[in-house]
Amino acid sequence: MVVRLLHCVTVNCGDNAGMIAAAAYIEWKKGLENVQAGLDLNAKPSLVFEDM
């Protein structure tokens, strides 16, 4: 099994644009270029991973 690991240099780790771009690219490759979140979508910055 071959696993490709992509990571950025430490100086760029605070920028979420790369993660958003990667997620958008994956959705685009699936043919979901017109998918949009509803207006009721709300961020939960205090959400803990264990709660998901």
The 8 nearest C-alpha neighbors of each residue, nearest first, counted from 0:
[[1, 2, 3, 4, 5, 6, 25, 21],
 [0, 2, 3, 4, 5, 6, 25, 7],
 [3, 1, 4, 0, 5, 6, 7, 21],
 [2, 4, 5, 1, 6, 0, 7, 21],
 [5, 3, 2, 6, 1, 7, 0, 8],
 [6, 4, 3, 7, 2, 8, 21, 17],
 [7, 5, 4, 8, 12, 9, 11, 3],
 [6, 8, 11, 9, 12, 5, 10, 17],
 [7, 9, 10, 11, 12, 6, 5, 13],
 [8, 10, 12, 11, 7, 13, 6, 14],
 [9, 11, 8, 12, 13, 7, 14, 6],
 [12, 10, 9, 13, 14, 8, 7, 15],
 [13, 11, 9, 14, 10, 7, 8, 15],
 [12, 14, 11, 15, 10, 9, 16, 17],
 [15, 13, 12, 16, 11, 17, 18, 10],
 [14, 16, 18, 17, 19, 13, 12, 20],
 [17, 15, 19, 18, 14, 20, 21, 13],
 [16, 18, 20, 15, 19, 21, 14, 22],
 [19, 17, 21, 15, 20, 16, 22, 14],
 [18, 20, 16, 22, 21, 17, 23, 15],
 [19, 21, 17, 23, 18, 22, 16, 24],
 [20, 22, 24, 18, 23, 19, 17, 25],
 [23, 21, 19, 25, 24, 20, 18, 26],
 [24, 22, 20, 26, 21, 25, 27, 19],
 [23, 25, 27, 21, 22, 26, 20, 28],
 [24, 26, 28, 22, 27, 23, 21, 29],
 [27, 25, 29, 23, 31, 28, 24, 22],
 [26, 28, 32, 24, 30, 31, 29, 25],
 [27, 29, 25, 30, 26, 24, 31, 32],
 [30, 28, 26, 27, 31, 25, 32, 24],
 [31, 29, 27, 28, 32, 26, 33, 25],
 [32, 30, 27, 26, 33, 29, 34, 28],
 [31, 33, 27, 30, 34, 26, 23, 29],
 [34, 32, 31, 35, 30, 27, 26, 36],
 [35, 33, 31, 32, 36, 26, 27, 30],
 [36, 34, 33, 37, 32, 38, 31, 40],
 [35, 37, 40, 38, 34, 39, 41, 33],
 [38, 36, 39, 40, 35, 41, 34, 42],
 [37, 39, 40, 36, 41, 35, 42, 34],
 [38, 40, 37, 41, 36, 42, 35, 43],
 [41, 39, 38, 37, 36, 42, 43, 35],
 [42, 40, 39, 43, 38, 37, 44, 36],
 [41, 43, 44, 40, 46, 45, 39, 38],
 [42, 44, 46, 45, 41, 47, 40, 51],
 [43, 45, 46, 42, 47, 41, 48, 50],
 [44, 46, 43, 47, 42, 48, 50, 49],
 [47, 45, 43, 44, 48, 50, 51, 49],
 [46, 48, 50, 49, 45, 51, 44, 43],
 [49, 47, 50, 51, 46, 45, 44, 43],
 [48, 50, 47, 51, 46, 45, 43, 44],
 [51, 49, 48, 47, 46, 45, 43, 44],
 [50, 48, 49, 47, 46, 43, 45, 44]]
